[in-house]
Amino acid sequence: MKLLDAVVERIQTQGLGVPGKDLFRGFMPAQVSVGTLVLARVTIDDDPYTGLKKGTFQVVTRAETADAAYERASAVKNVLKLGSQQLGEVKFKFIFPKHEPLVFPRTDGSQYEASVNYQFVSEDWSN
């Protein structure tokens, strides 16, 4: 999916992850103790009046402490808060975090995860 690829590429180019090692799209293996996952679990809307795409995606970070998970999510949040910018094949009007990182209780694997949901508007990339 072009949206997720563009977001993963942005995180990578900002030095916050290496795809397949600690940066993942759509699925993060359970054995990864420190990592970042980019996923979209809701539909992306096509606006028939403007020709724009609108929607949300989520970034989940995992670390060994709650503070580390929060800090990793905050670092990603800082590089994904964007105005008009081209990322990969997607020309975003904006990407904006909807809230501060939400840290979840320790997982069965003894890590903590933090999540931030983002909203975005972009030009149509399907053409």
N, CA, C and O of each residue as an XYZ file, in Angstrom:
508
protein
N       0.841     -1.172      0.000
C       0.000      0.000      0.000
C       0.894      1.245      0.000
O       1.791      1.375      0.833
N       0.645      2.133     -0.918
C       1.501      3.310     -1.088
C       1.543      4.201      0.145
O       2.589      4.760      0.474
N       0.405      4.335      0.831
C       0.367      5.164      2.032
C       1.350      4.643      3.074
O       2.192      5.396      3.562
N       1.251      3.371      3.414
C       2.117      2.804      4.445
C       3.577      2.801      4.018
O       4.465      3.062      4.830
N       3.829      2.506      2.744
C       5.204      2.548      2.235
C       5.804      3.938      2.396
O       6.964      4.075      2.781
N       5.016      4.970      2.101
C       5.501      6.348      2.211
C       5.818      6.697      3.661
O       6.824      7.352      3.932
N       4.974      6.269      4.592
C       5.196      6.567      6.006
C       6.416      5.808      6.527
O       7.235      6.373      7.253
N       6.540      4.544      6.164
C       7.714      3.758      6.568
C       8.989      4.397      6.032
O       9.986      4.499      6.747
N       8.957      4.823      4.784
C      10.134      5.466      4.195
C      10.509      6.744      4.959
O      11.691      7.004      5.184
N       9.523      7.528      5.351
C       9.783      8.761      6.117
C      10.450      8.428      7.449
O      11.432      9.065      7.830
N       9.922      7.437      8.153
C      10.501      7.051      9.438
C      11.937      6.571      9.247
O      12.817      6.907     10.038
N      12.171      5.787      8.201
C      13.510      5.266      7.911
C      14.486      6.392      7.586
O      15.586      6.439      8.137
N      14.091      7.296      6.695
C      15.011      8.361      6.270
C      15.331      9.332      7.400
O      16.331     10.047      7.341
N      14.487      9.359      8.427
C      14.748     10.214      9.582
C      15.574      9.494     10.651
O      15.796     10.027     11.738
N      16.028      8.275     10.330
C      16.913      7.536     11.222
C      16.233      6.859     12.392
O      16.877      6.565     13.399
N      14.934      6.608     12.273
C      14.197      6.023     13.391
C      13.841      4.554     13.199
O      13.020      4.018     13.942
N      14.440      3.905     12.226
C      14.173      2.486     12.054
C      14.735      1.950     10.765
O      15.010      2.693      9.822
N      14.901      0.631     10.742
C      15.380     -0.083      9.559
C      14.319     -1.110      9.179
O      14.032     -2.016      9.962
N      13.727     -0.980      7.981
C      12.686     -1.924      7.582
C      13.141     -3.373      7.702
O      14.235     -3.741      7.275
N      12.262     -4.191      8.301
C      12.542     -5.612      8.468
C      13.344     -5.935      9.715
O      13.415     -7.093     10.125
N      13.948     -4.922     10.320
C      14.723     -5.136     11.544
C      13.958     -4.592     12.758
O      13.653     -5.330     13.695
N      13.656     -3.296     12.724
C      12.887     -2.698     13.816
C      11.823     -1.719     13.302
O      11.318     -0.880     14.049
N      11.499     -1.846     12.025
C      10.471     -1.014     11.390
C       9.663     -1.897     10.460
O      10.214     -2.543      9.568
N       8.340     -1.924     10.674
C       7.489     -2.871      9.963
C       6.225     -2.199      9.441
O       5.765     -1.186      9.969
N       5.688     -2.792      8.399
C       4.453     -2.317      7.776
C       3.416     -3.429      7.867
O       3.603     -4.498      7.286
N       2.325     -3.190      8.591
C       1.211     -4.126      8.651
C       1.318     -5.207      9.697
O       0.288     -5.686     10.171
N       2.529     -5.623     10.089
C       2.705     -6.702     11.056
C       4.100     -6.620     11.662
O       5.085     -6.462     10.941
N       4.184     -6.727     12.986
C       5.474     -6.757     13.666
C       5.593     -8.099     14.379
O       4.741     -8.430     15.203
N       6.630     -8.875     14.079
C       6.788    -10.180     14.713
C       6.855    -10.080     16.241
O       7.394     -9.115     16.784
N       6.311    -11.072     16.917
C       6.265    -11.081     18.379
C       7.646    -11.078     19.003
O       7.819    -10.542     20.098
N       8.641    -11.663     18.336
C       9.983    -11.752     18.919
C      10.746    -10.433     18.864
O      11.822    -10.335     19.454
N      10.227     -9.417     18.177
C      10.878     -8.105     18.125
C      10.600     -7.387     19.447
O       9.450     -7.095     19.773
N      11.663     -7.108     20.202
C      11.474     -6.480     21.515
C      11.456     -4.950     21.435
O      10.862     -4.293     22.290
N      12.102     -4.381     20.414
C      12.097     -2.939     20.204
C      11.812     -2.699     18.733
O      12.571     -3.132     17.866
N      10.706     -2.002     18.453
C      10.367     -1.783     17.055
C       9.229     -0.806     16.875
O       8.639     -0.307     17.833
N       8.939     -0.548     15.596
C       7.871      0.367     15.198
C       7.053     -0.294     14.104
O       7.601     -0.869     13.164
N       5.743     -0.206     14.233
C       4.800     -0.791     13.282
C       3.899      0.297     12.725
O       3.331      1.087     13.480
N       3.765      0.339     11.399
C       2.862      1.277     10.727
C       1.727      0.459     10.133
O       1.973     -0.492      9.391
N       0.476      0.820     10.452
C      -0.646      0.069      9.904
C      -1.864      0.948      9.697
O      -2.028      1.983     10.343
N      -2.711      0.510      8.782
C      -3.990      1.167      8.520
C      -5.073      0.107      8.669
O      -5.059     -0.905      7.969
N      -6.001      0.340      9.571
C      -7.044     -0.647      9.844
C      -8.439     -0.145      9.484
O      -9.436     -0.814      9.755
N      -8.501      1.011      8.886
C      -9.784      1.558      8.455
C      -9.676      1.951      6.988
O      -8.576      2.075      6.450
N     -10.794      2.140      6.363
C     -10.796      2.491      4.945
C     -10.224      3.896      4.739
O     -10.258      4.744      5.631
N      -9.709      4.103      3.552
C      -9.250      5.419      3.128
C     -10.325      5.958      2.199
O     -10.685      5.316      1.213
N     -10.829      7.128      2.516
C     -11.943      7.699      1.763
C     -11.459      8.468      0.542
O     -10.464      9.189      0.605
N     -12.170      8.309     -0.564
C     -11.969      9.098     -1.769
C     -13.020     10.196     -1.768
O     -14.216      9.910     -1.831
N     -12.589     11.444     -1.698
C     -13.525     12.556     -1.698
C     -13.945     12.838     -3.135
O     -13.111     13.261     -3.935
N     -15.216     12.618     -3.492
C     -15.649     12.800     -4.881
C     -15.662     14.255     -5.340
O     -15.688     14.520     -6.542
N     -15.643     15.188     -4.414
C     -15.718     16.597     -4.772
C     -14.346     17.219     -5.011
O     -14.191     18.095     -5.862
N     -13.363     16.763     -4.258
C     -12.037     17.367     -4.362
C     -11.014     16.461     -5.042
O      -9.972     16.933     -5.499
N     -11.308     15.154     -5.111
C     -10.351     14.203     -5.660
C      -9.246     13.839     -4.680
O      -8.253     13.220     -5.063
N      -9.411     14.219     -3.424
C      -8.406     13.929     -2.407
C      -8.705     12.608     -1.698
O      -9.838     12.127     -1.704
N      -7.682     12.040     -1.097
C      -7.838     10.869     -0.238
C      -7.720     11.354      1.201
O      -6.883     12.200      1.518
N      -8.579     10.800      2.074
C      -8.596     11.193      3.478
C      -8.696      9.940      4.325
O      -9.370      8.976      3.962
N      -8.017      9.969      5.453
C      -8.123      8.813      6.316
C      -7.216      8.896      7.521
O      -6.710      9.957      7.888
N      -7.029      7.724      8.129
C      -6.189      7.622      9.305
C      -5.278      6.406      9.178
O      -5.559      5.469      8.430
N      -4.199      6.444      9.917
C      -3.342      5.282     10.081
C      -2.801      5.324     11.503
O      -2.946      6.326     12.204
N      -2.183      4.238     11.916
C      -1.705      4.100     13.276
C      -0.237      3.710     13.277
O       0.216      2.967     12.407
N       0.503      4.215     14.255
C       1.880      3.798     14.463
C       1.975      3.274     15.899
O       1.608      3.959     16.853
N       2.474      2.050     16.023
C       2.652      1.404     17.319
C       4.139      1.185     17.524
O       4.821      0.642     16.654
N       4.639      1.609     18.673
C       6.036      1.365     19.007
C       6.097      0.368     20.158
O       5.188      0.296     20.985
N       7.172     -0.392     20.198
C       7.369     -1.394     21.242
C       8.761     -1.211     21.834
O       9.731     -0.972     21.115
N       8.841     -1.327     23.149
C      10.127     -1.205     23.832
C      10.064     -1.957     25.157
O       9.016     -2.470     25.548
N      11.198     -2.011     25.832
C      11.291     -2.805     27.061
C      10.760     -2.090     28.297
O      10.499     -2.727     29.317
N      10.598     -0.758     28.215
C      10.000     -0.010     29.326
C       8.900      0.891     28.778
O       8.884      1.220     27.592
N       7.986      1.283     29.651
C       6.908      2.182     29.240
C       7.463      3.517     28.763
O       6.995      4.070     27.768
N       8.467      4.033     29.476
C       9.071      5.313     29.083
C       9.739      5.223     27.718
O       9.630      6.145     26.910
N      10.432      4.114     27.456
C      11.105      3.943     26.162
C      10.097      3.831     25.027
O      10.324      4.370     23.944
N       8.986      3.135     25.262
C       7.937      3.034     24.236
C       7.346      4.409     23.947
O       7.115      4.762     22.790
N       7.103      5.181     24.998
C       6.565      6.537     24.844
C       7.546      7.423     24.079
O       7.145      8.144     23.166
N       8.815      7.375     24.441
C       9.825      8.201     23.773
C       9.968      7.843     22.299
O      10.106      8.726     21.453
N       9.935      6.558     21.994
C      10.027      6.117     20.595
C       8.815      6.632     19.811
O       8.960      7.125     18.692
N       7.629      6.517     20.399
C       6.413      7.004     19.739
C       6.460      8.524     19.559
O       6.012      9.041     18.535
N       6.993      9.231     20.538
C       7.111     10.694     20.442
C       8.079     11.099     19.342
O       7.833     12.067     18.621
N       9.174     10.367     19.209
C      10.147     10.672     18.158
C       9.517     10.486     16.784
O       9.713     11.313     15.893
N       8.763      9.406     16.607
C       8.074      9.168     15.339
C       7.038     10.266     15.104
O       6.916     10.779     13.992
N       6.303     10.621     16.137
C       5.283     11.671     16.037
C       5.893     12.975     15.537
O       5.287     13.680     14.730
N       7.082     13.291     16.012
C       7.745     14.537     15.601
C       8.110     14.543     14.116
O       8.072     15.597     13.482
N       8.460     13.392     13.556
C       8.850     13.371     12.137
C       7.663     13.160     11.206
O       7.785     13.348      9.995
N       6.513     12.770     11.760
C       5.334     12.564     10.910
C       4.354     13.728     10.932
O       3.379     13.713     10.180
N       4.577     14.717     11.754
C       3.717     15.906     11.753
C       4.170     16.788     10.607
O       5.164     17.506     10.714
N       3.417     16.727      9.486
C       3.857     17.359      8.245
C       2.784     18.234      7.617
O       1.587     17.976      7.743
N       3.243     19.264      6.946
C       2.380     20.037      6.065
C       2.516     19.469      4.670
O       2.845     18.293      4.516
N       2.277     20.248      3.680
C       2.336     19.806      2.286
C       3.716     19.241      1.957
O       4.715     19.960      1.964
N       3.752     17.939      1.670
C       5.038     17.288      1.400
C       4.829     16.000      0.613
O       3.858     15.275      0.827
N       5.741     15.735     -0.284
C       5.756     14.495     -1.062
C       6.573     13.460     -0.303
O       7.725     13.709      0.050
N       5.970     12.288     -0.049
C       6.680     11.157      0.550
C       6.494      9.973     -0.383
O       5.376      9.492     -0.564
N       7.571      9.506     -0.967
C       7.447      8.410     -1.926
C       6.544      8.824     -3.065
O       6.757      9.863     -3.691
N       5.534      8.014     -3.335
C       4.597      8.307     -4.412
C       3.373      9.097     -3.958
O       2.465      9.349     -4.749
N       3.351      9.485     -2.689
C       2.172     10.142     -2.128
C       2.477     11.606     -1.812
O       3.439     11.916     -1.108
N       1.641     12.498     -2.345
C       1.766     13.925     -2.063
C       0.736     14.279     -0.990
O      -0.459     14.386     -1.265
N       1.225     14.458      0.232
C       0.351     14.754      1.352
C       0.034     16.237      1.436
O       0.904     17.082      1.223
N      -1.214     16.544      1.747
C      -1.599     17.905      2.114
C      -1.196     18.119      3.568
O      -0.702     19.184      3.936
N      -1.413     17.093      4.392
C      -0.936     17.105      5.763
C      -1.007     15.702      6.353
O      -1.780     14.853      5.910
N      -0.175     15.491      7.362
C      -0.287     14.363      8.287
C      -0.260     14.999      9.665
O       0.603     15.828      9.954
N      -1.204     14.612     10.520
C      -1.283     15.224     11.832
C      -1.598     14.169     12.882
O      -2.553     13.409     12.719
N      -0.812     14.104     13.964
C      -1.134     13.165     15.044
C      -2.400     13.610     15.762
O      -2.597     14.802     15.996
N      -3.248     12.666     16.108
C      -4.514     12.986     16.758
C      -4.404     13.091     18.270
O      -5.309     13.620     18.915
N      -3.297     12.592     18.858
C      -3.156     12.597     20.313
C      -1.714     12.281     20.693
O      -0.895     11.930     19.844
N      -1.428     12.411     21.960
C      -0.126     12.021     22.504
C      -0.031     10.493     22.515
O      -1.061      9.820     22.474
N       1.176      9.932     22.569
C       1.301      8.476     22.623
C       0.553      7.879     23.818
O       0.655      8.364     24.945
N      -0.191      6.828     23.544
C      -0.925      6.085     24.564
C      -0.146      4.803     24.835
O       0.008      3.968     23.943
N       0.343      4.644     26.059
C       1.136      3.471     26.420
C       0.216      2.420     27.021
O      -0.588      2.706     27.908
N       0.353      1.198     26.517
C      -0.458      0.083     26.974
C       0.305     -0.722     28.025
O       1.533     -0.662     28.081
N      -0.414     -1.474     28.855
C       0.258     -2.310     29.867
C       1.216     -3.312     29.226
O       1.129     -3.604     28.033
N       2.108     -3.817     30.024
C       3.108     -4.794     29.579
C       2.440     -5.958     28.856
O       1.420     -6.481     29.305
N       3.029     -6.356     27.731
C       2.502     -7.465     26.939
C       2.939     -8.800     27.534
O       3.741     -8.840     28.468
N       2.409     -9.890     26.989
C       2.828    -11.228     27.411
C       4.318    -11.439     27.179
O       4.952    -12.228     27.880
N       4.874    -10.744     26.207
C       6.302    -10.841     25.913
C       7.151     -9.919     26.770
O       8.355     -9.798     26.539
N       6.544     -9.262     27.758
C       7.212     -8.371     28.722
C       7.660     -7.038     28.131
O       8.516     -6.375     28.717
N       7.108     -6.622     26.984
C       7.409     -5.300     26.444
C       6.208     -4.386     26.672
O       5.123     -4.822     27.056
N       6.446     -3.117     26.422
C       5.377     -2.124     26.446
C       5.171     -1.630     25.026
O       6.106     -1.587     24.227
N       3.934     -1.259     24.721
C       3.630     -0.688     23.406
C       2.942      0.650     23.588
O       2.151      0.842     24.511
N       3.259      1.576     22.688
C       2.642      2.898     22.672
C       2.064      3.127     21.281
O       2.651      2.709     20.283
N       0.923      3.786     21.220
C       0.235      3.981     19.949
C      -0.122      5.445     19.738
O      -0.476      6.162     20.674
N      -0.018      5.869     18.477
C      -0.492      7.191     18.059
C      -1.277      6.997     16.766
O      -0.816      6.327     15.842
N      -2.462      7.589     16.712
C      -3.265      7.593     15.496
C      -3.045      8.915     14.776
O      -2.941      9.972     15.398
N      -2.977      8.831     13.456
C      -2.718     10.001     12.615
C      -3.858     10.175     11.620
O      -4.448      9.201     11.154
N      -4.152     11.408     11.307
C      -5.076     11.702     10.208
C      -4.271     12.316      9.075
O      -3.244     12.959      9.297
N      -4.753     12.108      7.860
C      -4.029     12.647      6.710
C      -5.010     13.010      5.608
O      -6.139     12.521      5.557
N      -4.538     13.881      4.730
C      -5.198     14.199      3.470
C      -4.091     14.213      2.419
O      -3.026     14.791      2.631
N      -4.356     13.573      1.296
C      -3.367     13.539      0.230
C      -4.056     13.647     -1.122
O      -5.272     13.497     -1.246
N      -3.234     13.912     -2.125
C      -3.739     13.830     -3.493
C      -3.963     12.375     -3.828
O      -3.383     11.496     -3.191
N      -4.787     12.107     -4.809
C      -5.076     10.739     -5.225
C      -3.821     10.113     -5.812
O      -3.264     10.636     -6.777
N      -3.365      8.992     -5.241
C      -2.161      8.333     -5.721
C      -2.462      7.122     -6.596
O      -1.545      6.409     -7.003
N      -3.732      6.885     -6.886
C      -4.088      5.692     -7.672
C      -3.978      5.930     -9.178
O      -4.084      4.986     -9.960
N      -3.770      7.155     -9.585
C      -3.676      7.453    -11.027
C      -2.298      7.148    -11.569
O      -2.046      7.339    -12.758
